[in-house]
Amino acid sequence: MWIKDFFDLIKIRILFSALLTTFFGYSVGLDFSFWNISDLFWLLLGSGFVFSASAALNHVLEKDVDGLMERTQFRPLPTARLTRFHVICMVIAFMFIGILILYIKTNWLVLLNGILVFVLYDFVYTPLKRFSSMNTFIGAFPGAMPLLSGWFMVQESFSFFILLLFLMLYLWQLPHFFSIAWIYRRSYESANLKMVSGHDESGRRTRFYLVFSSIFFVVATYLPLFYGDLGGIYIYVVTLLNICLIGYVYKFCLDLNDMIARKILFITIFYPPLIPLVYVIGLFL
């Protein structure tokens, strides 16, 4: 049970996605022939500790609302399988280890970006959920920022290419989380968390945000191709996903059905792992 609780605390699926995004930032910033496995290892390890600490602290900050929501009421803290003291000790330890690794083995830009992810996620986005339905737009920033950790490992400044990739990953989170907000709208309302789906009985507001965020995201998946190379199969895989996404968003507009929203959520889950994967595969084709 403690292993499951540990994975719950660090939000293992989100962590995996964040580290893949970090790897993606590294891989697009440096020619494959110059990849350094040791540098990449320390980058992912240090970032993993910092991101895990951020996720665990989120459990502490949201213990009260987690206990009120169906989808989170069985997490370790609401069920008292762990105490806040234990989790806070873990957060401190993980942050110390993560910062130490990033300080010694990476550079100040990577370190700063990791700390900003921690601060923005836990001390801006998390409390904002109690006050404004615009929290998703804010939370999408730390959600996309792991890309920059990878980039700054091998680059010292921004490029238009990486900014477009950041925009793409930022926009990806909007339809992803708007679909979650609709599926669990009752739970969010019972916990008094402000989501775009809150008290949206007609679904008009949710539909508006979901449609336009999906359109913007789909367009954003092609913009980086004008300024850089993402591999020969990228456009085919992304186009297939985009067709599926827009198709189900259209169906959702016709029928505000939770099952359709779940299919939208399911499709969006494939973007973060597939985009780095098809990029790496494309390097060898």
Secondary structure, DSSP 8 states (H G I E B T S, - for coil): -HHHHHHHHTTHHHHHHHHHHHHHHHHHHS-GGG--HHHHHHHHHHHHHHHHHHHHHHHHHTHHHHTTSTTTTTSTTTTTSS-HHHHHHHHHHHHHHHHHHHHHHS-HHHHHHHHHHHHHIIIIIHHHTTT-TTHHHHHHHHHHTHHHHHHHHH-SS--HHHHHHHHHHHHHHHHHHHHHHHHTHHHHHHTT---TTTT-TT-HHHHHHHHHHHHHHHHHTTGGGGTS---TTHHHHHHHHHHHHHHHHHHHHH---HHHHHHHHHHHHTHHHHHHHHHHHHHT-
